[in-house]
């Protein structure tokens, strides 16, 4: 199991990006969360088997609809969160 923090910049607020991230997390069977930041970026944490987390990130970057534009992704390894059971949209 691995856990990563991501920060996405670009056109990622007001375009359904958090829902898109959450939907892909469910498809990849990863847990964690996603939320908007005041500066217009979006941050997330994802936890799961390494291949699932990598697939999750690939899907977000490559399968985004035409309204979403990701200019940059920061990625940082984080400690595992025990007993986390789902992926949620945080507010």
C-alpha positions in Angstrom: 0.0 0.0 0.0 1.1 3.6 -0.8 -0.4 7.0 -0.2 0.3 10.1 -2.2 -0.6 13.8 -2.0 -1.4 15.6 -5.3 -1.9 19.2 -6.1 -3.4 20.0 -9.5 -3.1 23.4 -11.1 -4.8 24.7 -14.3 -8.5 24.9 -15.0 -9.6 22.5 -12.2 -12.3 24.4 -10.3 -15.8 25.0 -11.6 -15.5 22.3 -14.2 -16.5 19.1 -12.3 -12.9 18.1 -11.5 -13.5 16.9 -7.9 -16.4 14.7 -9.1 -14.1 13.4 -12.0 -11.3 12.6 -9.5 -13.8 10.9 -7.1 -15.3 8.8 -9.9 -11.8 7.7 -11.0 -10.8 6.8 -7.4 -13.8 4.5 -7.2 -12.9 2.9 -10.5 -9.4 2.3 -9.4 -10.4 1.2 -5.9 -8.3 3.8 -4.1 -9.3 5.7 -0.9 -8.6 9.2 0.1 -10.1 12.7 -0.5 -10.1 15.7 -2.9 -10.8 19.3 -2.2 -10.6 22.8 -3.7 -8.0 25.3 -2.4 -8.5 29.1 -2.2 -5.8 29.7 -4.8 -7.8 27.9 -7.5 -5.9 24.7 -7.4 -7.2 21.3 -6.2 -5.5 18.9 -3.7 -6.0 15.2 -3.1 -4.6 12.2 -1.3 -5.0 8.7 -2.7 -4.1 5.4 -1.0 -4.1 1.9 -2.4 -1.9 -0.6 -4.1 0.9 1.1 -6.1 -0.5 0.1 -9.5 -4.0 1.4 -8.6 -2.7 4.7 -7.5 -0.6 5.1 -10.6 -3.6 4.1 -12.8 -5.8 6.7 -10.9 -3.3 9.5 -11.7 -3.0 8.4 -15.3 -6.8 8.4 -15.7 -7.1 11.9 -14.2 -4.3 13.3 -16.5 -5.3 11.5 -19.7 -9.1 11.0 -19.6 -10.2 14.5 -18.5 -13.0 16.1 -20.5 -12.5 19.2 -22.6 -13.4 21.7 -19.8 -10.7 20.4 -17.5 -7.1 21.5 -18.1 -4.3 20.3 -15.9 -1.2 22.4 -16.2 0.9 20.9 -13.4 0.7 18.1 -10.9 2.7 18.0 -7.6 3.2 14.5 -6.1 4.5 13.7 -2.7 4.5 10.4 -0.8 2.6 10.5 2.5 2.1 8.1 5.5 -0.7 5.5 5.2 -4.0 6.3 6.9 -5.2 3.2 8.7 -8.8 2.0 8.4 -9.7 4.5 5.6 -12.5 2.8 3.7 -13.6 5.2 0.9 -12.7 8.2 -1.3 -14.6 11.4 -0.4 -15.0 15.0 -1.7 -14.0 17.3 1.2 -15.2 20.8 1.6 
